[in-house]
Amino acid sequence: MKRVTSVKANEDFTLELEFGDGKRRRFDTKPYLDKGIFRQLRDVEYFKKVSVAYGTVQWQNKQDFAPETLFLESEVIE
């Protein structure tokens, strides 16, 4: 299983991720921002408060993404 070791939130609602194997990837959250609990992430200041928790990313109100989703639906950062 891929585990997130670091995360940086960007103004364009993407996340720059580093995984335990050293791979760096960019995940676009925009397709999720109109869905249920993820609507709160549309506030960029709240979005930027993301942190690494339990091998994935998480926000204060417990929004999160499965680490497999983050890896499979992201693109490689050169």
N, C-alpha and C positions, 0 to 999 in steps of 0.2 A: 504494500500500500504506500502511495506517495504521501509524504507529510510536509506541510508548509513549515518553514523555519523562520521566514521573515516576510513582511508585507509592507507595501507603501501605497497609499491611496492617492490617486491623481485627480485633478480638477475635472477631467473629462469622464469621471466615473469608471475608470479602469483601475485595476489593482496590479502592481508589479510584485510578483511573487518569487520567492526562492524556495526550492524544495530540498529535502534532506540529501538528495543525490547531487546537489550543487546546480541543478538546472534552474534557469531563470525564465519566467514566462509572464505574459500579460493577459489578464482576464478582464473582459468587458462585461460589466454588470448591467448595462443599459437595457438589454432585453428582459430583465427581471424587475425593473423599477416600477412597473404598473401592476405588479402582482402581490396581493395580500400584504404580508408582513414586510416585504421589501420596499413598499411605498415610502416608508420613513427614510430610506437611504437616499431619496431625492434631495434631501437637505445636505448640501455639500459639506457643511461644517460637521454634521453628524457622521456623514460618510467617511470623513477623514479620521474619525476616532476608532477605526478598525484596529484589531490586534490579533496576534496569533494565540490560539487557544486549542488545546487538544489535537494538535496536528493540522488544524485548518484555520480559517479566519472567522472572527466573530465581532459583533458590535455589542454595545451596552445592553440593548433590549433582546439579546440572544439571537438576532438574525445571523445565519451562517450558511455556508455552502459546503457540501461534501468535498473532501480533498480530491476525490476522483473527478468530480465535475470541474473543479478548478484546473486540474491538469489537462483533462481531455478537451475542454472547451476553450483553452487558452492558446496563445501563439508564442513561439519562441522569441525571446529577446536576444538579439545578437550581442 
